[in-house]
Amino acid sequence: MTDATPLRPDLSSLPAYVAGRTVAGAVKLASNEVALPPHPSVQAAVADAVAAGNRYPDISVSALTRRLAEHHDVPPERIAVGCGSVALCQQLVSSVCSPGDEVVFAWRSFEAYPIVTLIGHATAVPVPLTPGHVHDLDAMADAITDRTRIVFVCNPNNPSGTAVRRAELEAFLTRVPDHVLVVLDEAYREFVSDSEVPDGLTLLDAHPHVVVLRTFSKAHRLAGLRVGYAIGPTDLASALKSVSVPFSVSTPAQAAAIAALDVLDDLLDDARGAVAELGRMATALRGMGYEVPDSQANFLWLPLRERAQAFTDHALDHKVVVRGFSPDGVRISAGAPDENDLLIDAASSFPG
Ligand SMILES: Cc1ncc(COP(=O)(O)O)c(C=O)c1O
């Protein structure tokens, strides 16, 4: 074996996707998952689907697509299902951008955006969040050039948890020129409690250059099964399918997603429980003097800046894995009540 593989010269400059760590003996509040396992009926559907594991999956994900179309009251042709919404982020860049085109996103935001941009040979244009840790939509609109093809708006934003509201989002959308696709990434939509934060699907008719991303990884508790979907213009949905890895949504994943939609009310109840727990944690942390921006997701952001790594290490010493983004802050996902108590205890002994 030699080390002479003709790799892309820019490969080593790709930022790595850093997954939340799993540490034996510690609780994991690091990956924005819901602490509960998949719903029992979803587990049963997955077990049944495994019996067909010798066959390839339905390549066009037809039953799930039909089900999503009914659920959201949109034509099935507007939907593309992917192997998690992160795969769809990559497919979006592949299907929209040519080399040298620009992709605008807030920063910090979902760490996959710069990665999929660079994989797609496009140029990343990060735009800092406001001092209040919210998308700076005016600055993002100002950052659009003739080369811009995509703007990602993560709403609520990962990792800050903050969300933009309808009036400001609509004002932004009217400023975005037609040659730019706006991707509303709503991975955390089910946790939103502020009624002024719009459901992106309600914006599609008035704004044809918008696509909405959703996932089954968070409130639906299927992060390990890998299903996400995009709803947008028909031509975009078919482009997303044409650049996808064939058969990337497995049979158990398709079955799990359908079964999850069957018990959606239960799942949403549990999601509200996670939000209530998050509120309890936020109140406790604020009471200790921490700055905690209002979160519309299932995680909190502590903008600890240069103390982010120290907090991350301190939490781990107390058997809690959080996600540090040094030198900006620390993201803490809502866990089970006893897990959240551990975090509160750890935070109370962090030297101020
Ligand atoms: C904002 C955002 N979008 C998309 C994803 C990807 O989710 P998945 O690929 O599991 O559907 C995540 C995962 O953490 C996320 O935070």
The ligand as a Gaussian input file, in Angstrom:
#p B3LYP/6-31G(d) Opt

LIG

0 1
 C      -30.420000      22.152000      12.178000
 C      -30.234000      20.734000      11.812000
 N      -30.543000      20.343000      10.582000
 C      -30.407000      19.079000      10.204000
 C      -29.936000      18.145000      11.082000
 C      -29.735000      16.757000      10.582000
 O      -30.625000      15.892000      11.074000
 P      -30.762000      14.437000      10.457000
 O      -29.731000      14.274000       9.396000
 O      -30.567000      13.509000      11.583000
 O      -32.141000      14.412000       9.867000
 C      -29.592000      18.488000      12.377000
 C      -29.054000      17.497000      13.306000
 O      -28.601000      17.745000      14.365000
 C      -29.739000      19.833000      12.748000
 O      -29.403000      20.256000      13.964000

